[in-house]
């Protein structure tokens, strides 16, 4: 009957949204349900709410889309994560390919992953998602191919591919509950050998 809100959401609700006791708020726990709640008490470190109703949410896609993104230069990755989350991806995986220019040591990589997950969380809240998509650790292309081996649908948009009929059939065959892996190269795209490796 009661939900306590803690962490950074307290400051956002109290100081950014300027909500007061008695105001209503929607709360999601990452499931397909959304709880409509009334704010009962606002404290410095937490907010107490009471559940008024529980409803099914239709904010999530019926398939789990994993975006495997070749790491681009600059801060483009932040924009890609934001827009991908707003459009409904289930997870984003930064990917190292032969043409990725950005070099990250372990410390930088961990800091970026933390920042990218914060961007994903903000975008999910902005879009009214019930699930906060995760930005997973950086993977090499070979790791990605192993990771998605059991996925029901795997796609690489590739400039040297011929025709779109096969792509239409593939997309048309996707059903609810399927996992879809989409591999996008960095600015320079994929090398021919990388695409052949992925196809194998």
Order of alpha helices (4+ residues) and beta strands (2+ residues): beta-alpha-beta-beta-beta-beta-alpha-beta-alpha-beta-alpha-beta-alpha-beta-alpha
